Amino acid sequence: MPVDLNNAQPLAWDSASLDADTKAMLDNLQPNILRAHVREYLTVLFVRFNDVAEGKRFLRHVATTHMKSARKHLEEVRTFGRERRPGSAYVGIGISKAGYRDLGHSVEDVRRFGDKVFRDGMKRRIALVDDPAVDQWENTYQREIHAVILIGDATAEPVARLREEILGELPESARLLGEESGQGLRNPAGDGIEHFGYVDGRSQPLFLKDEVDREPKKHWNPAFPLGSVLVADPFAPNPARHFGSYFVFRKLEQNVRAFKEIERDLADGLGLTGADRPRAGAMLVGRFKDGTPVTTKPKAGGGPVDNDFTFDADDGSKCPFSGHVRKTNPRSFGREVLMARRGQTYGERTDQPWDDAPPETRPSGDVGLLFMAFNSSLLSQFEFTQQSWANNPDFQVEGTGHDPVIGQGERDIKVTFPKVWGRPEQSLPQPQVAQTVTMRGGEYFFMPSLAYLRGL
């Protein structure tokens, strides 16, 4: 039977009763979409093609020689869980609107993609999401990118080897426009963190039964239908079996020093002292550094990072409505908006991101996040989240303010933060925090099916 993208039940990918269409979907779907692939070390290559035949030949070769399917990836994960035997490296390919045209697809062909945002490209959407002007982007992203190639693994050696092989196969008519390198940051507990020092990536939509089954679901169910992330590949041999996903790539530079100064100043402004001072940063992010949701506890600690919670009983006196995790995942509504985020940190630093060193010891640039996310609709997922939630100063209630982490735009109102956790009558108005995350460039891509890539 045709793959049901709207089935609310998570996919039991290894079930003996899996139908032929779903098997074909998994055999022709790129990995890292339905389940995150290990990418502790990551290389991102941005390529431009100038010859249709050579561009097609190159992508076909990479897809045939270096890429595995989603099903192969899931089997490797299962084997690792049983035998601790590591799997193979991840290689992913995304193609931009301009890339499809350079590969010989007409303007009319590209209109078969249902998402207007993808058909426009990121440069034409900057005003809608308050991005910087294109001439302020890094040079790589100012140019017309045709394809992105992602190479990732748990260790550095396979990534470096595959990078050299793939670049060696790039035809002379093509150009490597630029590349990015990412490497995972982890706190002493082993949790993935971002450069401000907070646990990151814990709250994700899950599509596979084995992942969903491991999660507590008393308050929040992380199971999402496949249609939240997959769409039919319009150029594949059989779009009823061959799927892809819209892919956002954004380079986000973080001014860690400025953010730490903001945490300090907010704590001072609210009169927080001693063990209560970390709550200032937790109200900006929505979680303490160790991942404890500030809506559930006034202090950090208590075991594994909690994801089974909602904001339904919180009037903003525990987690402010502007808190980053509340803005980007309100939990009580908008489930269909959530993206499958697959970001990775970039940049080198000599300090420890998770400790309490003074702000002046922190980097003010050259570190950040390679934001990556899979969507079934760039318009109603990524751009909606950025425009209507993160950048909206009246999100949920009037005077919420911008998202203190990823919000962009003018900050001309004061916002309230609770001086005492859970006591709304003791909230104090404070100036909105300055923007400390700067978008340095990016692009929208479509991650096509392996059936399309191998048939070029």
Secondary structure as GFF3:
##gff-version 3
##sequence-region A 1 456
A	DSSP	alpha_helix	20	27	.	.	.	ID=ss1
A	DSSP	beta_strand	41	48	.	.	.	ID=ss2
A	DSSP	alpha_helix	52	65	.	.	.	ID=ss3
A	DSSP	alpha_helix	70	83	.	.	.	ID=ss4
A	DSSP	beta_strand	90	95	.	.	.	ID=ss5
A	DSSP	alpha_helix	97	102	.	.	.	ID=ss6
A	DSSP	alpha_helix	107	110	.	.	.	ID=ss7
A	DSSP	alpha_helix	116	120	.	.	.	ID=ss8
A	DSSP	three_ten_helix	122	125	.	.	.	ID=ss9
A	DSSP	alpha_helix	126	129	.	.	.	ID=ss10
A	DSSP	three_ten_helix	134	136	.	.	.	ID=ss11
A	DSSP	alpha_helix	139	142	.	.	.	ID=ss12
A	DSSP	beta_strand	147	153	.	.	.	ID=ss13
A	DSSP	alpha_helix	156	169	.	.	.	ID=ss14
A	DSSP	beta_strand	175	183	.	.	.	ID=ss15
A	DSSP	beta_strand	185	186	.	.	.	ID=ss16
A	DSSP	beta_strand	192	193	.	.	.	ID=ss17
A	DSSP	alpha_helix	209	213	.	.	.	ID=ss18
A	DSSP	three_ten_helix	226	228	.	.	.	ID=ss19
A	DSSP	beta_strand	231	232	.	.	.	ID=ss20
A	DSSP	beta_strand	243	254	.	.	.	ID=ss21
A	DSSP	alpha_helix	256	270	.	.	.	ID=ss22
A	DSSP	three_ten_helix	274	276	.	.	.	ID=ss23
A	DSSP	alpha_helix	278	285	.	.	.	ID=ss24
A	DSSP	alpha_helix	324	328	.	.	.	ID=ss25
A	DSSP	three_ten_helix	335	337	.	.	.	ID=ss26
A	DSSP	beta_strand	340	341	.	.	.	ID=ss27
A	DSSP	beta_strand	344	346	.	.	.	ID=ss28
A	DSSP	three_ten_helix	359	361	.	.	.	ID=ss29
A	DSSP	beta_strand	368	375	.	.	.	ID=ss30
A	DSSP	pi_helix	378	383	.	.	.	ID=ss31
A	DSSP	alpha_helix	384	384	.	.	.	ID=ss32
A	DSSP	pi_helix	385	390	.	.	.	ID=ss33
A	DSSP	beta_strand	414	418	.	.	.	ID=ss34
A	DSSP	three_ten_helix	424	426	.	.	.	ID=ss35
A	DSSP	beta_strand	427	431	.	.	.	ID=ss36
A	DSSP	beta_strand	437	447	.	.	.	ID=ss37
A	DSSP	alpha_helix	450	454	.	.	.	ID=ss38
###
